[in-house]
Amino acid sequence: MSWRSRGPGLAAAVIAAWIPVHAATPPAGFEDHVIVDGFAATGAYRPTAIAYEPASGAVYILEKGAGGPSDTARVRRRNPSNGAVTTALTMSCIKTDDEGGLLGIAFDPDYLVGGTTNRYVYLYYTRNVAASGPCALAGLSAGLYNTLSRFHESGGTLSGEQILLRGPQMSIANHLGGSIEFAQDKTLYVAMGDNGLGVSRDLPDLRGKILRLERNGSIPPDNPFIGTAGARPEIWAYGFRNPFRMSVDAPTGKVYVGDVGEATWEEVDVAAAGRDFGWPCLEANAVFYPCNPPIVNDVRPIFAYGHNGQTAVEGSCVIGGPVYRASAFPSANRNRYFFGDFVGGWIRSAAIGTNGALTDVRMFIPDADGVVDMKVSPAGCLTWASVTELGVHETCYSGTAISADWDHSGRVDGLDLAALGRAFGSATGDARYDVALDFTGDGLIDGEDLAVLAAQFGH
């Protein structure tokens, strides 16, 4: 992704000082609330990533930071009881401009086991190393380094950094990746971008890859490139441009990756051990650069959309999200993959087809400006962070649109709309052809139109 394309510069930061943070507009029956504002004093300034602390339900929010090559960034914690936001950690020597900053957070899978022993919180961030002074590090040349560390939590604060992995030296902060997610076997996936260098298929280089580590930073013995000459053993899958956000679907173990495209296409992938996901030979399914050697074990996207109107879905910076497996949403919204677009400023959901491809893509929030991360809350809400709208939002189902399921199928869709239209004598009986019922103006007659109509009548 590129913060430069939509990132809040000085003017935006000044404007944000007086523009109130506002709720977004999810479908009828849902409510959106700002649970953490974007102001440094009371909330999280330019939030980039979120995670829920096990058991307590506290939200930990990473800040991108205030800007500058050697600035500070904070980890903020929202108390679930009273909403108070405190600082869990302040880090210095962080590259907080361009695409750098604090970028990824995860809690140890045994966080609640063994008293305080396993209370580890893992962070992925961009470390700025200077040639001298307080930001210098022995043994490292001046530059930028993607860094994975873990900290110990106690009383709502983090301390005792243990560095688990450093990426290669970089001169610029772009295409950094950032997601860190635990698998069911308690190994840790780490998404690292290609830094704009086209090294995604180079196995001696960590960039442009999904890495897999043990919780202490060691290498799992079944990683696919152990023993391969010249290959880094941390590599689990490769051929990514900028896998900024990924998620692990607990029931299936599948790793869903939103890989940010270059000029034309955005893609969603299901990562797999040892496989090549195409970049820079392919951008989604299109040839980007003729590669030699050619790709022989590539995996194609489960969904791709264009930048310039090639597809019904349009955007230019995909933000991968979770598969919604909770029960708080109506059945029509469950077991669907949620994803967003940072530049397009929206969140959509999609059904997962029998072949794994995403189908039935529906708008969920059309005005999620600057969305950069999504998680399912303990209560079953969709929590998402906006780095440009300056806040963390929680979108929950309020239960006001249940009666929109007119045919009692357990699903709100175009068939319900057709049934409602027939009841009022205003539909042909075939929702595909009744343009008059396209209330959202997207060329489709579907559940979104029904939700608009139902809301007008208090349903």
C-alpha positions, 0 to 999 in steps of 0.5 A: 500500500502507499501512505503517499497516495492518501496519507494525512500530511501536515494539512490533514493533521491540522484539519483533523484537529477540528473535524469531529470523528463521525460514524460510518453508514453500514446496512440497515440493522447495523450501527457504527460507533467510534470507540477510540477517537483519532486525537493523540490526547484521548485516543490513537493518532493515525491508528494502523492496527488493532487486536483484542486482548484475550479474556479482558476484551481490551482493544490494543491499537497501534499508532502510525506515529506523528511523522519524521524519520526518528519519531515516536509511536505508541501502543494504546489500550482501550479499557472495555469497562469505561472506554478509557484509553491509556498508553501501553508502550511508547517506542522511539526510533520508529520510521513513522512517515511514508508507509512505516510505523507500528504495523502489526500486533498479535497476542500469544495463543497461550496468553491466558495459560500459566499465569503471567508466563506467556503474556506476550504481545507481538509487534511488527514495526519499521525501525529506523537505525541511525549512524550515531546517536540514540537511534544507532544499533551496534552491528547494524548499518544506518537504514530501515529494518522491518522488525518483529519483537515480543513484549511482556504485558503486565497491568496494561503496559508492555515492556522487555522487548525481545527481538525475534526477526529483522528484515533486510536493510532498506533505504525507503519505507514502502511495501513493508507488509505488516500483518502478523497472525497466529496459526492453529498450531501456534506458529506465527505468520509474518507478512513482509512486503517486497520494498518495491524491489521485485525480490518476491521470488528471490528465496535468499531474500525475506521480502515479498513473502509470508514467513512462518516462525515459532513463538520464540523466533526459531524456525518450524522444522516443517517449513517448506524451504528448509534444506533448499540451497540459498533459501531463507528457512523462514519463508513459507510462501512467496511471490507477494507484492505487499501483503499488508493485511492477512487473517487466519480462518480458525475453522479451516486454517486457511490464510487469507491475504490481501495483496496490494497491487501495482497499476491495475489489479488488487487481489485476495489470495489463500496462501499455501506452503511453498507456493508462488503467488506470482508477483512480479510476473503476475499482477493478479491474473494479468502478466505484469513482467515476463519472468525467467524462469517462468512460474511453475507452482503458482497459485491464482487469486480467489478474487481480483478487482480493478483500479479503473472500472474493469470490474464491478468492484473498484479500488486500488489498495486492498485491505484483507480482513477476517472470515466472519464466524461469529453468531452476532450478525444475521445469517446472511452475513455469517461465514463470509469474508470481509475485506476493504480498500484503503483508497476506495474507502469501503468494506465489502463481504463475499461468500466463499464458494465451494471451489474457494473463490469469492462470490456474491460480493456485497457492499457493507460500509461504503464510507470506511475512508482510510480503512487499514485493519479489521477484526471481529470483536469478542461480542461479534462486531466488526472492529476496524481502524481508519488511519485517515478518518482518525478513529477506531470503529465498531460496527455491530448488528442492532437487530432492527432489520430481521423482518426484511427476510420476507421469504423466511429463508434466513437470508436477506436478498433480492428474492425478498425484495421481489416478494416485497415489490409484488406485495405492493404491486411494483415488481415484475416478480423477477428481481433481475429486471425490475430497475425501479427497485434498484434503490442503491443505484448499483445495477443490482437488485439485491439485499442492499436495496431491500435494506434501504426500503425496509429501513424507510418503513421501520423494518 
